[in-house]
Amino acid sequence: MKKNRIITFLTIPFKISPSYFFIKFFQLIFNGFYPLLEVLAFTFLTDSVIELKKGGEIEWQIGLAVILFFSLIFFNYFFDLFIRRISYKQVKKINLALETGFISKISRLEYYYIENGELYDKINLIKKEILKGFIQKHNQLLSIFKILFQLISIIIIVFSVMGIKGLIILAGIAAVILISDYNGKKNYTQKKEDAFLDRMCDYYSDILCQGEFGQEKLIYNYGDALNNKYRKLNKTLIQHEKKTKLKNILRLESSSFLTMLIFIYFLIELSLKVKSNLISIGFLIASIKQLSSFLNIIRWDLYSVLEIKSELSNYLKDFNEFESFNEVENNEAVFIDKIKSLNIKKLSFAYPYSQKIILHDINYDFQLNKSYAIVGENGCGKTTFIKLLLGLYKNYSGEILLNGNELKTLSSKSISEHFAAVFQDYGKYYLNLIENIQIGNPKASISEIQNAVNLFSLNGIDTEFVLRKGDDKSVNLSGGQWQNIAMARNFISNAKIVIFDEPTAALSPSQESKIYSFLKDIIKNKTAVFISHRLGITPLVDKIIVLKDGTIAESGSHNDLIQKNGIYAQMYNTQKELYS
């Protein structure tokens, strides 16, 4: 889309379904030149009727004129039905291909684009404004060509009777087109300026209407205050819309006045031609009808089409950027069947487009089948360190080595086979219980899943119901139940390195300590890494890594670090009363 984004957008269906593209283009050509054909057929019919009334013996001509005129009308009607019928499957094919391609692209994106809020909002905007209703927008843009072909028809009609004077008509039509184009651009600009207010209105509306906010809305009684904010925003949007519509009306009225002048001038010129017997009355009537119809099209339809064009041009700029987003490299050169070692050497990292160093010169050797706790204050780099271990970011310096092989050389699939993680914000999928757990290992047997259900006390959940709020065929779960599902998902994975990134942050310290003791018992044959700024897990693990300002400040067992009386000992002594 570097040269012309609109043209590229229009040719997308051709790449997916050439037959659909050619059918639509042929339809546009026919519809574009239909006015010219109708003028000729109507002129022939009208002139034949007038001639017959004068006493001419041309009954055969009347019959032929009627047949030609109504054949044209019927052909236009049934041709449109035929096009819609044969296009149905092609439209489905195009929509499916676009949706599949979009999802495929997202699945290959580097994690940075998903985590970056601004870029992810842009991705969602592309999906909303381009993918949804693609065919409708495509047809609206294609109608520009229909209007172009109709303009050619009008030019032929005008110049055939007016000669060089037809340039006056064309100049007027060009002015109307420019007004429509200007109107469309102004409308899009106003819509873009109001986009933030519009989104805020939608957000407030969701909070006020959706059930998940109901409890807090009643407890804190914030409904009236939020409703007032919603009303003020809505009032502002309505005022902006009124101003925009008023300006639209003024511009459209000037356009209407111009089209009226064009129409009057055309009518006078053709009437003079009729008086001079240069054209027939039938041609006069048919031409005036077509010009009137065309002027209405460029006043109203073209205005809408050009507004969509201006809007799409900006969205397609974002789409072009989306297509250029970096994708995860799917390296298959190295395959690791079994992990024997995990070593970190001189690891440093800063997030893309940021100068701030999050991790600096990290060196550590993990031992298999041992448990670790990575602790430190908020913002010290704990979660970032885990993201690098999971291969979510690969723009680090230094090395992360699995069996001596650099992590960057492994495919995402290979990494997912050896690592599993439970994050604080774990996924809540609107699936049934079995399907939710099976995400952790699609190949897991029913007996393995049932074992996880029993182990994490999920027996009371009906496996036939979808886990969500809403209707009588779904069930709502507590936060603790969702957490246990996330743990069960991790448990049934075949990964030998399991990571828990503050999954119990919402629990009390005593509940947290009990869960950590339970987890420690069921993952004895795996390498476990626990991330927490609270220290309920630390006395239970084999090794503790203390991060401070992106570097390893201390490491060792719980007893060793307590005796050292350093950073960890100070943190633990501050928190230990919480776990007693």
Steps between C-alpha positions, in 0.01 A plus 500: 500500500796732454387661173124530534327348800149545356585322173663217696189475719280477191710220349503279814197293381676438168782323684254284695226447241574632148157390377323720759714799404428466128127445560477815714702704254282389208194594706647846562567553129145394410343715774721791401398497135139397571384868500629542143324182388182611676512841328529334160222248572266759653564745214418230246179408685381860555575614146322194361188578708503866389544397136212255529278770650576723204357230276812313400459133416776360716329245725796263458733775624284555810510128576875485458548810717285354778686169483842670510408737782346242731762239411763745623309558826446127560860417413624760748276359774577131446867566435523663844327197659734265314808691619383495861429128486832391351691746721368353826749211524785716376428760769511226766830379355651849505386575857636166623835554327533851646407387852733200481787711368448763769496244782802323352692829489415579862609151610843562343555848644780564742367528856588870516209590270253316724633651823523855368157652569513765226600252228248239614224763493606572142470129415148489647406814306616336176288196577196715579525750214650294215428130551146532629282609211787470252274412206262786578786753507651339190171531309459861610847585371439312176197719445750778420563314174126467444466877540798546266337286231172686549692825459636371168141420396390853593797650312400306188140620533594863571763538229287320242248784514687799643845472350756733660232650728505167682814621678282735704295204623819304577648793693185515713509123560870525597414772754229281655748210522758722672240617753405137572868406542560792737189407698616140536846601624357747751261238637783250544717761675221578745435130559870447572507793744199357685634141502642525854177645642304232317716223650462650848121504455507134399717416800272680747202332338661158547568568869144619556336212310715190542431264789863443603514857637167467681624414850752782530254742341253429781760484778678825412188665356692650209220448246361856514843665476597287202162557340556876524840465330337291229229763446755784477712311248193407298381861505840615371490242221146602404605867484796411278270294279250787472775742392632250247153436358428873477820554302411198286159647424652834397749329270235267359263791439770680304546176309124478444489856368782422259331181376177695449686752282658216301160337456330825388778578254484147358120519473514834315767380257315176420167683463662727242634192320149351493359826365763493226415134427858399581388246761173323571267551795573142608872574520424820696292315760742207535808725526346729761395197705852353494676830578265564792567150634877540458508838674322346800755218503801732513330718763414217741659166408836643398515702820463178705747306285767771523453517877559124519803539272654763729426285804634180346813670374600571861402156628693339215805698605473321835439172318816553297689553825339185645619295202856617564496396869782257578407133532647231721767307314404134484844343523499122470876446475532381861258261668544412867337176604594523867634791701829427674611852592382861516768768520483880491812690391548879506130559434396864450172637367310820419147503358466593131499877437619562857843606624443378856700187588270260689747212548877538507773234486300209646698178545341187650501121459171323578513140620238255378223379731574776748269778612583870485348824624579828327423783740545874520311824516244597236671614180828318563463285184351173631220465243723629220754227582225239465383645168851449365514140627170434321634644174245784490777750429814414308667837462721441804878496514686212662385140490218277624621145441297177498739205483756749373269620216400865482127550569471723192573202274196307626150530359212623715359147488822353637506753784136433590575128526758561772357802687160558661392807695221628722480878510321728741260594218423147383261434215130447567365318197128471425526123461393214724724377782664216304575725201641770729747259657581325171648824366807412708547177303264423208632142494414432865270206562170528684649309795789750523257791490277336761804450722571875475133574576520290817839635603392863477157445658299582188261203533202718585496674161263353241716406200214553252456870573695784344698694760367856482227728624179532311240234435362173635752298297803658667653515845683782675814415698672666792848649468644206692341247263637682195842499664479124558406447135811696397710283733342182363575619146864537595505166683389285203755650263800289405734790572792426729552864596193654664471867590260666742498880465316628808192286435388539863532879523127536566508259797578566864854412618376195695304366197800570280731300726266198496475501120877529460550202732251303293666598171845413630380145571344433158787628282787305652616362164510839330710813513279762663548876499281712728479879460373705791558823687346324800715232660258221597669260257866575577554267801365211289725531192853375443648829376407868521602768249473859624472763227572867562512765228513233228795304636543199730577652839494171695443129442497189715275295726263654751725417796814625323343835419353543849845441648650746252264764644481696175217620275304174514524469879370853539208430261414172670513638854266779391245251363538191719227603744251479213563124467510405869 
